[in-house]
Every structure is written in C-alpha cells, then in structure tokens.
C-alpha cells in the first residue's frame, strides 16, 4: 500500500504530454481492465469507455474541449460515456449475464431484478442518465489509480462540450452520452507549469471526520 500511495503522490493532472511517447498497449489494457472490474450500483455497469487513438477524431474534439492540448498530444484519449437511460432491456441484459456466468438462478437475485426494474425504468431519462453518470465517475477514479500504478500520466477533464463529443463519436446512436474524458500518456520533460510544484491536499484532520 505504501508503494501505491507513493505513486498517487507522484501523479498530477498533467498539463503537457510528450506526443512522441506512446503508452504500451499492455498498460492501456490493464488500465481498461481495472475500469471494467470496478464497482457500480447494482453491478449494472451503466457506462462504456471509448478509447480514441484516431488522431483525426481527436483533432475534431480539441476545439470543443477549450482547445486543450492534452486532447491531441496524449497517447490515448478515454471517453467515459454513460447510458442515456435505464431500460428494461439493459437491466435484464446485466441480470441475465450474471445468471449465465454463474450457471444458476437465485430467487433473491430475481426478486432484486424486479425491484431494480420497478425503481429505475419508470423514472425519467435525465434522472437515469445522471445516476449512470455518477457510476462513470467511479470508473474514472479507478482509472486514475490504475494509471498511476502503471506509471502512466493522466488528466481528468470536464472542460468539454458533451453534445459535440457525442456527435463526433456517434454516441447518440449507441444510446450513450459523454460524461468525462481522460487523456493518457507521459508528461513532457519541460513546458508544464504544474509539474514541479508541490502537491497540495487538505490535511487529514481537515479532511477525515471520525465519529467514534
């Protein structure tokens, strides 16, 4: 754990990537697998991760992300895109997957299926999207930790126009809406104003509340 904490101390929101350094595919795959294995509400995994390595697509996205250079200079761009709604089809897909993988049906699990269907499906699409988007942020947190573990730099970004990114990537047709984007790569040796600055976080006493 101490080694992981050292790596989290090392990581920062990289402002300038070295475009000549490409993250090895095996590292990218391990980061993606960590995201896939992370927790989600009811195990529904209501978001998908789009890996954008195509330079032309990233050039199209950059003007709609405050022209931030990380979009095009990073090795890879991950787009976390949440389901636009919870539907009975999507919910049943995940519950059926659990049954298929485990090889049996459980009465309690089937009762829980009906509870989820009865709770989620009647809600309006925007409420459901916002819930799914919060699950995507759990995946983002895992991605940041996994990238640090791999010695890969990353920069979580909310500063972009989701509607434009959705259009560029054709997400609406997939029933998805972009939530947050994450460039992955390696920090440049110079030109990043943040790189040499001390990492600052609130003290433990000013951040952790213990109720004994």
N, C-alpha and C positions, 0 to 999 in steps of 0.2 A: 504493500500500500504506500509506503514511503516513496518508492520509485514513481508510482503513479502521481502522487502529489507533487513531486519534483517536475514531472512533465506538464502538469497543469500550471505550475508556476512558470514554466518555460513558454507556454502558449500565450498568444495575444491575438487580437483582431488585426491580422496582417494588412497593411495598407499598400504595400508594393511587393508584388511577386516577381520572381525571376522567370520570365516566359521561356527561357531555354531549358529549364529543369522540369522534367515530366515525372509525375508520380508513377512508380511502377504499378502495373495493373494488379499485381497480387496485393499490394497495400490498399488500393482502391476497393478491391473485392472484400478484404477483411473489414474495412470501414462500412461498406454496404451490408455485410452480413451482420455486423453489430447492430446496425439500424433495424434490420429485419427481425432480429431476436429481441428487440426491446419491448417494454410493456406498452399496452394500450388498453383503454377501457373495454371491458368485456372481451378482450382478445380479438376485437374486430379489425384491427389494422386498417382504419378508415382513411388511409392516405397512401400515396405512392411516391417513389423517388425517381425523378428523371435525371439521368446522367447526360449532361450536354458537353460533349467534347468537340462537336462540329464547330469550327471557327466562324463560319458564316452565320450560324444561328446566334452565336454569342455576340457577334458584331451587331446583329439586329436588336438584341436585348439591351446592349450597353446604353444607347440613348434614352431608354426608358428606365434606367437604373441610375439616374443622376450622373450619367457618363463616368461611372466609377471604373477605373482601370482594371480592378481585380477581375471584373467580368471576363475580360479578354486575355489578361496576362496570366491568370492562374492556369494550372494544368487541366483541371476538370471543374465543371460547374454542376452542383447538385441543386435540383429544384424540388422542394417538398410541396406536393400538391394534394390537397385533401379532397375527399369525396364531396361533391356538391350537395348531396343529400343522403340520408339513410333510407334505403328502400327495403322492402321485404326480400327482394331478390338478393341484395347484397348481404343482408343479415343472415339469411338462410344459407347462402354460399359458405360463410365462415363457420356456422354451426355444423353444416354438413361435412365440411372439411375436417373438423375435429372428430366427428364420428367415424369418418373414413380412415383417418390416420390412426385412431385408437382401436378401431375394429369392433366397436360395440356402441350401443346406445344406453345412456344413463337417464333414468326418469327425472332426477333432479336437474340434469343438464337440459332436458327437453322442456321442463317447466320453466327454466330460466330463459330458454329461447322465446317462449310465449310472452314472458314478462318483458323482454327487450323489444320484441315486435310491438307489443301493446303500448310501450312507452315511447319508442323512437319514431315509428312510422307515422303516427298521427300528427307529429309536430311539423311546423312549417320548415321549408327547406333552409332558410337562412339560419334558424336556430340550430338545425342539424349540422350545417356547414361549420358554424362557429365551434361546435363541440368537436367535430372532426379535426378542425384546425388546431385545437389545443392538443390533440393527440400527436399531431405532426411535430409540435414543439418538443414533446418528449423524445421523439426520434432525433430531432436536432441536437438536444443535449447529449444523447448517446454518441452522435456523430462527432461532436466536438471532443469528447473524451477519447473516442477511438482514434481520431486523427492525431491527437497529442501522443497517444500510446505508440502510434506508428512513426512519430517524428515528422508528421505532415502538418503544414500550416493551414489555417482555415480562417474564414471571416464570415460570420453570420450577418445577413443583410435583409432588412425590412424595407430599405430605401429603394423601392422599385414600383412600377405601375403593374399590379397583378393582372389587370384586364388585358394590357398589351402583351405581357408574357404569355398569358393564356392563349391569346390569338396567335402569337409567333409559334408556339409549340403545339397548337391544335388541341389544347386540353379540354375545351368545352365538349368536343365530340367524344371524349373519353369520360365525361361526367366528373371532371376534376377542376379544381381552382387552386392556383398557386398561392402559397402561404408565406414561405420564406426561402431564400436562396443561400447557397453555401459554396463559395469558391474553395477549391483545394489546390495546394501547390507548395512551393518552397519560397520563403522570404528572400528578397533581393539583398545583396551584401550592403548596399547603400541606397539612399533615397527615400527611406521610410522613417518619417519623423517620430513614429511611436516606438520603433524597435529598441532603442537604447534607454527608454525611460523606465523608471521603476514601476513595477506592477503594484497597483494600489487597490486594496479592498478594505471594507469596514472591518474593524477588529472583531474578534469572536464575541467579546462581551457586548458589542454594539450590533450584533447580527443574530446570535443564537439566544433564544429565550427558553429557559428551562423551568418547568413547572413541577416541583417535587412535592 
